[in-house]
């Protein structure tokens, strides 16, 4: 009952030992083995047994899942009648840009010049907008998981804090947009520790052929240069460019590290910050952050310029995972949702296409990418396409169609994460026929 009565992951502070373990030592991000060491294996087991990942949706049954499979088989056929391409006929690059969120949206913050001039230019010319983050100042791997799988965190129990350590180990099958590519051509890049958030286990389950990491990956990254405390975005982008195969179509999941907390910038600070509600220490941290972010802008321009000159079709899905956790809560008093909105864009080296998706969930990217590239869909991605159009986070009130689509996704997500896995028995639901 102690765990059941928690609120937002916090239990009553008056319970000896257990409240200290639960409330004060959140180390989910370090992975299950470290988590169990800190909090004890018994604690981890107790939490996993006490909280359901999802409540069982109304009407969940084999027959219901079968109906959903047939419905979206038909929907996929309708969508594919007007689409001509295959996503696997190009190279796809997902870039999770650590803590990237334009500070010009934050009330009371003034910078001496635009922090992200090039990214702003890209955003004005291609498909782009704001992405809803599920965390403030953290939760990177949760965004990573959702952008790849299309399975949203908003359907899960609010007690879930780390999807890669709490959900992924229990799943026998994890759908991913990367599935359209050969295993050898699925590559993850992160110049930190691949075991953080149990990332390497997730990518292994997703059948990625390589994980290039600073440590504990399947391959060690070379020539890492720090900017501040962590490997620079330039180092991450260089690693990406070194691994592009001109004769193969590849899928990259790239997670940058440069702008992670704490923020340090030891060079001339080109951009200064003014903020009445911030202390001198907070202004110093913010100044370091915006100058690091400005370097991200410069390096991202250089990366896209280089990709533009490669003679093969390449598409990039670029997004910030969450805001930096350096802003005081008082800055969000008039608009609490601002602390959960980051920037995103979809860019390619062969077209400029501006679709109208100004506000999306991280789990909407697979469907949005397939539409952007005019790629055919499987029934699963037909479902995600309907979610994007009729029931995503930009819809304040769902109509009957939106409610049906939202319920269908919830049933499929439950079936994959907690249910019987009925949907995996329907050949062709996740694959292209």
N, C-alpha and C positions, 0 to 999 in steps of 0.2 A: 504493500500500500504506500510505502514511503516514496518509491519511484513513480508510482502511478499519479501521485498528487503533486508532482513537480509542475512548475510553470516556466516555459521557455528554457527548459534544461536546468533550472535551479530548484533545489529542494529546500525544505525548512532548515535554517542555519543552526537550529538548536539540537540537531541530532549528532551525537559524538562521532567523530572519525568520518562517517559516511558523508556528512555535509561538507567537510573539508575536502575530501577526495572528489566529490562531484562538482562543487561550486568553485573551488580555488585552483584546481590543477587540470586545466583543460589541455590535454596533450594528444587528442585524437589525431591531429595533423601529423604526428610523428609515426603513425602506423600502429597496428594492433599489438605487436610484440613489445614496443616501448610503452604503449598505453597500459598494457597488462602489468608491466614492471612497476610503473608509477602507482597505479591504482589497485593493483592486485588482480589476478586472473579471475577470482571469485566475483569481484566487483563488475568486471567487464561482462562476465556471463550473466550476472543478475540483471544488469541493465538490458542486455540483449533479449533475455527471456521475458522481462517485464513489459517492454514497450513493443507493440506491433509496429512494423515499418509503415504499414497502411491499415486503415480500417477496411474490412471486407465490404466492397461496394454492393449496393442493393442489386439483386438479380444475378450475382456472379454464378456461372455454371458453364459446363462444357458447351451446352446448346447456345447460350448467349454469346460465347466467344466465337462459335461457328458462324452465327449470324453476322457478327462484326466482320469476320474474315471475308464473308461473301459480299457484304455491303461495300467494303473498300476495294475488293477485286473489281467490282463494277465501277467504282469511282476512279480507280487507277486507269481503267480503259478509257473513260471519258477524258481524263487529263491528258493521257498519252496520245489521244487523237490529234492534239494540236502541238505536241512537242516532238522535236526532231533529233535531239542530241542524247548522248550517254555521258554521265558524269565521269565515267572511267576513261573517256577519251581525252582527258586533260590532266594536268597536275593540279592538285588542290592543296593549298597551304592554309591551315588554321594558325593564327597568331594570337595567343593570349598575352596581352601586354600588361605586365604587373602594375596594379594600382593606377592605371591610366584613366583619368576622368578630368575633363577640362575644368580648371578652377574658376573660369569666368562665369560658371553657373552658380557659384556659391555666393550668397548675399554677404556684403560687407568685406569682400576680398577684392583688392585692386592690384593688378600687376603692371609693371612699367611698360610692358609690350606683350603682344600675343604670344602665349606660351607654345601653341601648337599651330603655327601658320600654315604649314604644309598639309597637315592632317585635316585642318579646317577646309582647305582648298579641295582636297580629295572628297571630303564629306559633301561639299556643295555640288559636286559633279557626278557622283555615283550613288548607288543604293547605300543608304546610311540612316543613322538616327541614334536613338538612345536605347540601351539595353538595360533591362531590370536585373539588378544584382540581388542575390539572396543574402548578402552579408555586407557589413560596413567595416572596412579595415581588415577583412579576412574572408576566408572561405574559397580560396582560389580553386581547389580541386573540385568543389561542388559545381562551379561554372564549367570547368573542363568536362566533367562527366555529362552535364546536361547538353552542352553544345555538340557533343559527339553522338549521344544516344537519342536525343529528342524527348527524353523522359524528364518531365519537370519536377522540381523539388516541391512545388506548391501542392502536389497531390499526396505528399508524404506526411507522416506524423511530424508535428512541430518539435518533437524531441530529437529528431535527427540532426546531427551537427556535422558529420563527415561522411558523405555518401560513399567515398572510396574505401572507407574502413568499416562502415556499418551495413551498407547495401550490397556492394559489389561481391564480397566474399560469399554471400548467400545465393547469388544468382547463377543459374546453370547456363544461361545464354544472355549475352548483352548485345543488343543491336547497336550498330555504329555506322555512321555515314562512310567510314573508312572501309566497310565490308565490300564495297564495289571494286576494291583494288586488291591485287595479289599481295599475299602476306609479306613477301620480300620487299615490296614497295610501300609498306606502311612503316613510317619512321616517326618516332617521338624524339623531341630535342628539348632538354632542360639542363642548363649548366649548373644545377645544384645537385642535391642527393636524390637519386631516383627512388629511394625508399621512403622519402617524405610523403605523407598522405597515402602510403602504400601504392604510390603511382605505378611502380613497375609491375605490381600484381594486376592492376586494372588493364594496363596495356598488353600484358601477357594474355589475359582473358579475351581481349579484343583482337588477338592474333596479330599484333604488330611484330614485324620482323626484327626491328632494331629500336633500342632506346639509347640514344647518345646523351650522356650525362656527365656532370662534373665528377660524380662518384656513384658506384653501385649500379650503373647501367649495364647494358650488354656491350657497349663500346664507350671508351673514355673520350670526352671532348678534348681537342687539341687547341693550343694557342689561346687560352682564356686570359683575357685582360680585364681587370676590375675597373669599374667606375664607381666611386664611393666604396661601399662595403662589398659589393657583389659583382659577378661577371657582367660586363657591359652588354647593352643591346647590340652593339656592333659585333661583339664576339659571337653572340647568339645568331645574328643574321649571317655572319661569315660561315658559321658551321652549317647553316641551312644551305647557303649557296654552294658550298663544297660538296654537298651530298645530292644535289639535283642531277639526275641522270637524263641527258638530252634524248635518249632513245627509249625511255620508259615513262609511263604515266604513273605518278606517285601520289601518295597522301602523306602530308606532314602535319603533325600536331606539335606546334612550337610554343613553349612556355618561357617567357622572358623572366629575368631575375633582377635586373639593374635597379628598379624602383621600389624594391621591397624595403619595409621598415627594418632598421633605422636608416634615416636619410643623411648622407654625408656627401658634400661636394667641395673639394679642396682647390678648385680652380677659380679664375675670375668669374664672379657671379654677374652674368650679363643682364639678368632680370631681377628686379627688386620687387618687394611686396609691401603693401600697406593694408593694415587690418586693425580697426579700432578695438575689436573685441578679443584680440589675441594678445597673449603675454609676449614678452621679448623672446623667451625660449621657443614659444610656438611659432613666432614669426621667423626665427632662425631656421627651424625645422621646415617650415613651408617654403622658405627661400631656397633651401637645399633641394627640396622636392621639385619645385617648378623648374629649376635649372637642370636637374636630371631629366625631367619630362621634356624640356626643350631639346635636349640631346637626343631623346627618343624620336622626336619629330624630325630632326636632321638625319638620323640614321635610317628612319623609315623611308624618307624621301630617297635616300641613296639606294636602299634595297629595292624599292619599286622601280626606280630608274634602271637598275641592273636587270630586274625581271622583265622589264619592257623590251630589253634587247635580246632576250632569249627566243629563239625561233621554235617555240612550241607553245601551245595554249596553256596558260597558267591563270588560276583564279585564287584570290586571297580573301579569307574571312578574318578580319582584324577587329579585336574588341578589348576593352578594358575589363578586368574581372571584378573590380570593386574600387570604391574610393579609398584613398589613404586614410588611416584612422587618426589623423592629426587635427581634424577640425573639431572644436568644442560643439557639444550638442545645441548650444544656444543659437548657433548659426542656422539651425534647421527648424527653429520654433515655428516659423510661419509656413514651412513646407517640409514636413518630415520625410516625404518621399524623395526629396533631392539627394539624400544620402545613399540612395539605392539606384542611382541612374548613372550609367557610364556611356562612353562613346563607342560606336561600332561603324564599320563600313565593309562593303563587299566590292572588291576591285578586280579587274582582269587586265591582261596585257593585250587583249584582242577586241574589246568592246567597252563602250561607256553606256551603261544601262542604269537608269535611275527609277527604281520601283518605289512605291509609296508605302514604306513600312517605318514610320517615324518612331515607333515605340514597340519593342519586342521583348519576349523572354529569351533567355539564353538557349532554351530548348527549341526555339523556333528556327535556329540557324540552318539545320539540315534541309527543311522544307524551303526556306528562303533561298538557299544556295541552289537547290534544284530548279527553282523557278527562274532565278537569275541566269542560269546557264541553259535554260530551255531544255532541261534533261528529263527524260522519262522517269516515272516513279513506280515503285512496287506498291502493293496495297498498304503496307505500313506507312510509306511516305505520302501516300494519298491521304491517309488519316492525319498525318502531321500537317499536310497542306491545308486541310479543312480546319485544323486547330488554329493555324496561323491566320486564316481568313475569318473564322467565325467565333473563336472562343479564347483568344490569347489575352494577355494582360492589358492590352489597349482597350478592351471592351469592358466598360463599367457595368453594363447590364446585358446579360445574354438573352437572345431571343430563343425560340424553340429549337431552331437548328443549332445554335451555339450550345445549348444545354445538352442536346443529343451527342454532339461531337465531343464535348468535354467529358461526358459520361463514358463514351466509348474509349477515349484515351485512358481514363481512370481504370477501367476494367482491364485493358491490355497491360497497363503498368502494374496493376496488382497481380495479374496472372504471371508476369515475368519475375516480379520481385518477391512475392509472398504466396502466390497461388500454386496451382497444379501445373502450370506451363502448358496448358492446352494449345495455345497459339503456335507453339513450336512444332506441333504435329501437322500443321497445315502448310504443305509445300507451296512455296512461292509467295507467302505473305511478306517475308522480308526481302526475298530475292526478286530480281527481274525475271519475268517469264520470257 
